[in-house]
Amino acid sequence: MKSMPNKKKRKQKGQTIIEFILLLATLVGISFFFYATFGKQMSSLWLRIANQIYDNPNKKLEIE
């Protein structure tokens, strides 16, 4: 079995890095979209859950 020439290996390594960067950028974009769209709703949901777990009627947890 022949090994790949060095030039072809470097090109393939560069392609892998570019694919990783594009995938990472896509995930960051999707995460930002969901945070911007559902951030406040998720925050209030977690706050209600935490208050139910805390279950002290005299004190309420707050997000600053």
C-alpha positions in Angstrom: 0.0 0.0 0.0 1.5 3.3 -1.1 1.5 6.3 1.3 0.1 9.6 0.2 2.5 12.2 -1.0 3.2 15.0 1.5 1.5 17.7 -0.7 -1.7 15.7 -0.8 -1.6 15.1 3.0 -1.1 18.8 3.7 -4.0 19.7 1.4 -6.2 17.2 3.1 -5.2 18.5 6.6 -6.1 22.0 5.4 -9.4 20.8 4.2 -10.1 19.2 7.6 -9.3 22.4 9.4 -11.6 24.5 7.1 -14.4 21.9 7.6 -13.9 22.1 11.4 -14.0 25.9 11.3 -17.2 26.0 9.2 -18.9 23.4 11.5 -17.9 25.4 14.5 -19.2 28.7 13.0 -22.5 27.0 12.1 -22.9 25.7 15.7 -22.2 29.1 17.1 -24.7 30.7 14.7 -27.4 28.2 15.6 -26.7 28.6 19.4 -26.9 32.4 19.1 -30.2 32.2 17.2 -31.7 29.9 19.9 -30.4 32.1 22.7 -31.7 35.3 21.1 -35.1 33.6 20.4 -35.7 31.6 23.5 -33.3 33.0 26.1 -35.8 34.9 28.2 -38.3 32.0 28.1 -35.7 29.5 29.1 -34.5 31.8 31.9 -38.0 32.1 33.3 -38.6 28.4 33.0 -35.4 27.6 34.9 -36.3 30.2 37.5 -39.7 28.6 38.1 -38.1 25.1 38.4 -35.5 26.4 40.8 -38.2 28.1 42.9 -40.2 24.9 43.1 -37.1 23.0 44.2 -36.2 25.7 46.7 -39.8 25.8 47.9 -39.4 28.5 50.5 -42.5 30.8 50.4 -40.8 33.6 52.2 -37.9 33.9 49.7 -37.9 33.8 45.9 -34.8 33.3 43.8 -34.1 36.1 41.3 -31.9 36.4 38.2 -30.0 39.7 38.1 
